[in-house]
Amino acid sequence: MIISTVNPYRSVREEFKKRCSNVYEIYVVNEGEHPRKELSVVDFEPPIENYLLVNTNGKTPEESFNKF
């Protein structure tokens, strides 16, 4: 099962990972302009540990996917 959640606060995400088994945090980074600025979160706290980093800067979706 895959569930997508977005929460800008690290403490909330870490608590969720502790309470649920088999949870993997995937952190997708893209520093470019997003066409829908209302989706940007200014106070997002990036993860510190126990996560998978996907850096899509300067890559096509295929290049990002094929990395794995």
Residue frames as a rotation matrix with the C-alpha (Angstrom) as fourth column:
MET 1
0.586 0.810 0.000 0.00
0.810 -0.586 0.000 0.00
0.000 0.000 -1.000 0.00
ILE 2
-0.635 -0.730 0.255 1.26
0.731 -0.674 -0.108 3.47
0.251 0.118 0.961 -0.86
ILE 3
0.570 0.747 -0.343 -0.06
0.815 -0.565 0.124 6.55
-0.101 -0.350 -0.931 0.91
SER 4
-0.348 -0.646 0.679 0.99
0.666 -0.680 -0.306 10.05
0.659 0.346 0.668 -0.03
THR 5
0.681 0.495 -0.539 0.97
0.730 -0.519 0.445 12.58
-0.059 -0.697 -0.715 2.76
VAL 6
-0.144 -0.705 0.694 2.48
0.481 -0.663 -0.574 16.00
0.865 0.252 0.434 2.89
ASN 7
0.866 0.304 -0.397 3.23
0.493 -0.390 0.778 17.53
0.082 -0.869 -0.488 6.23
PRO 8
0.537 -0.691 0.484 5.73
-0.112 -0.627 -0.771 20.36
0.836 0.360 -0.414 6.51
TYR 9
0.414 -0.345 0.842 6.67
-0.895 -0.326 0.305 19.55
0.169 -0.880 -0.444 10.11
ARG 10
-0.334 -0.719 -0.610 9.39
-0.545 0.675 -0.497 16.99
0.769 0.166 -0.617 10.71
SER 11
-0.825 -0.019 0.565 8.13
-0.539 0.328 -0.776 16.07
-0.171 -0.944 -0.281 14.19
VAL 12
0.208 0.971 0.115 4.72
-0.794 0.237 -0.559 15.04
-0.571 0.025 0.821 12.83
ARG 13
0.489 -0.078 -0.869 6.28
-0.706 0.549 -0.447 12.88
0.511 0.832 0.214 10.09
GLU 14
-0.608 -0.782 -0.138 8.68
-0.512 0.519 -0.684 11.23
0.606 -0.346 -0.716 12.55
GLU 15
-0.540 0.501 0.676 5.82
-0.662 0.243 -0.709 10.44
-0.519 -0.831 0.200 14.94
PHE 16
0.545 0.746 -0.382 3.85
-0.815 0.362 -0.453 8.88
-0.200 0.558 0.805 12.08
LYS 17
0.111 -0.596 -0.795 6.84
-0.596 0.600 -0.533 6.69
0.795 0.534 -0.289 11.17
LYS 18
-0.821 -0.429 0.377 7.15
-0.542 0.379 -0.750 5.53
0.179 -0.820 -0.544 14.79
ARG 19
-0.267 0.827 0.495 3.47
-0.700 0.186 -0.689 4.62
-0.662 -0.531 0.529 15.11
CYS 20
0.784 0.580 -0.219 3.11
-0.544 0.474 -0.692 2.76
-0.298 0.662 0.688 11.83
SER 21
0.088 -0.762 0.642 5.15
0.077 0.648 0.758 -0.17
-0.993 -0.018 0.116 10.63
ASN 22
-0.194 -0.296 0.935 6.74
0.874 0.381 0.302 -0.35
-0.445 0.876 0.184 7.19
VAL 23
0.897 0.412 -0.164 6.67
0.315 -0.852 -0.418 3.40
-0.312 0.324 -0.893 6.54
TYR 24
-0.177 -0.947 0.268 9.30
0.935 -0.077 0.345 4.87
-0.307 0.311 0.899 4.26
GLU 25
0.563 0.295 -0.772 9.68
0.146 -0.955 -0.258 8.61
-0.814 0.032 -0.580 3.84
ILE 26
-0.015 -0.506 0.862 10.62
0.995 0.074 0.060 9.70
-0.094 0.859 0.503 0.34
TYR 27
0.276 -0.016 -0.961 11.92
0.237 -0.968 0.084 13.25
-0.932 -0.251 -0.263 0.07
VAL 28
0.256 -0.102 0.961 11.70
0.967 0.039 -0.253 14.65
-0.012 0.994 0.108 -3.46
VAL 29
0.008 -0.385 -0.923 13.80
0.321 -0.873 0.367 17.77
-0.947 -0.299 0.117 -4.08
ASN 30
0.026 -0.061 0.998 13.38
0.979 -0.201 -0.038 20.15
0.203 0.978 0.054 -6.98
GLU 31
-0.366 -0.320 -0.874 14.77
0.644 -0.765 0.011 23.64
-0.672 -0.558 0.486 -6.55
GLY 32
-0.876 -0.031 0.481 13.22
0.436 -0.477 0.763 25.04
0.206 0.879 0.431 -9.76
GLU 33
-0.736 0.677 -0.007 10.19
-0.666 -0.725 -0.173 27.24
-0.123 -0.123 0.985 -10.24
HIS 34
-0.734 0.608 0.305 6.93
0.544 0.794 -0.272 25.43
-0.407 -0.034 -0.913 -9.70
PRO 35
-0.774 0.444 0.451 4.13
0.213 -0.488 0.846 26.51
0.596 0.751 0.283 -12.03
ARG 36
0.379 0.925 -0.029 1.65
0.281 -0.085 0.956 26.32
0.882 -0.371 -0.292 -9.14
LYS 37
-0.533 -0.719 0.446 3.22
-0.137 -0.447 -0.884 28.53
0.835 -0.532 0.139 -6.49
GLU 38
0.189 0.677 0.711 0.26
-0.885 -0.196 0.422 27.98
0.425 -0.709 0.562 -4.14
LEU 39
0.860 0.086 -0.503 1.61
0.034 0.974 0.224 24.45
0.510 -0.209 0.835 -3.62
SER 40
-0.159 -0.987 0.033 4.89
0.110 -0.051 -0.993 25.74
0.981 -0.154 0.116 -2.19
VAL 41
0.842 0.332 -0.425 5.44
0.434 0.050 0.899 25.44
0.320 -0.942 -0.102 1.55
VAL 42
0.431 -0.687 0.585 7.75
-0.397 -0.726 -0.561 28.05
0.810 0.010 -0.586 2.99
ASP 43
0.135 -0.357 0.924 8.17
-0.991 -0.070 0.117 26.45
0.023 -0.932 -0.363 6.42
PHE 44
0.871 0.149 -0.468 8.81
-0.221 0.970 -0.105 22.85
0.438 0.195 0.878 5.25
GLU 45
0.309 -0.768 0.561 11.34
-0.850 0.042 0.526 21.06
-0.427 -0.639 -0.640 7.47
PRO 46
0.224 -0.265 -0.938 13.41
-0.707 0.619 -0.343 18.56
0.671 0.740 -0.048 5.45
PRO 47
0.978 0.130 -0.164 14.00
-0.005 0.797 0.604 15.14
0.209 -0.590 0.780 6.98
ILE 48
0.329 -0.894 0.303 17.21
-0.942 -0.289 0.171 14.43
-0.066 -0.342 -0.937 8.88
GLU 49
-0.754 -0.584 0.301 17.26
-0.583 0.806 0.102 10.62
-0.302 -0.099 -0.948 9.06
ASN 50
-0.586 0.474 0.657 15.47
0.295 0.880 -0.372 7.50
-0.755 -0.024 -0.656 7.82
TYR 51
0.517 0.743 -0.426 14.42
-0.207 -0.374 -0.904 8.75
-0.831 0.555 -0.039 4.39
LEU 52
-0.038 -0.447 0.894 15.10
0.875 0.418 0.246 8.20
-0.483 0.791 0.375 0.71
LEU 53
-0.066 -0.084 -0.994 16.27
-0.153 -0.984 0.093 11.29
-0.986 0.159 0.052 -1.21
VAL 54
0.131 0.122 0.984 15.15
0.947 0.279 -0.160 11.78
-0.294 0.953 -0.080 -4.81
ASN 55
-0.200 -0.297 -0.934 16.81
0.049 -0.955 0.293 14.84
-0.978 0.013 0.206 -6.34
THR 56
0.342 0.461 0.819 15.07
0.820 0.279 -0.500 15.79
-0.458 0.842 -0.283 -9.58
ASN 57
0.446 -0.212 -0.870 17.00
-0.187 -0.972 0.141 19.02
-0.875 0.100 -0.473 -10.24
GLY 58
-0.122 -0.523 -0.843 17.83
-0.890 -0.319 0.327 19.29
-0.440 0.790 -0.426 -13.93
LYS 59
-0.932 -0.193 0.308 16.49
-0.086 0.940 0.329 15.80
-0.353 0.280 -0.893 -14.70
THR 60
-0.413 0.828 -0.379 13.60
-0.658 0.017 0.753 14.53
0.630 0.560 0.538 -16.74
PRO 61
0.391 0.622 0.678 11.03
-0.909 0.378 0.177 12.34
-0.146 -0.685 0.713 -14.98
GLU 62
0.900 -0.078 -0.429 12.54
-0.104 0.918 -0.384 9.32
0.423 0.390 0.818 -16.75
GLU 63
-0.066 -0.998 0.016 16.06
-0.116 -0.008 -0.993 10.16
0.991 -0.067 -0.115 -15.56
SER 64
-0.297 0.023 0.955 14.85
-0.923 -0.262 -0.281 10.56
0.244 -0.965 0.099 -11.98
PHE 65
0.700 0.653 0.289 12.94
-0.699 0.710 0.088 7.26
-0.147 -0.263 0.953 -12.10
ASN 66
0.775 -0.408 -0.483 15.76
-0.024 0.745 -0.667 5.30
0.631 0.529 0.567 -13.73
LYS 67
-0.087 -0.819 0.568 18.15
-0.781 -0.298 -0.549 6.27
0.619 -0.491 -0.613 -10.94
PHE 68
-0.135 0.138 0.981 16.53
-0.854 0.486 -0.186 3.54
-0.502 -0.863 0.052 -8.87
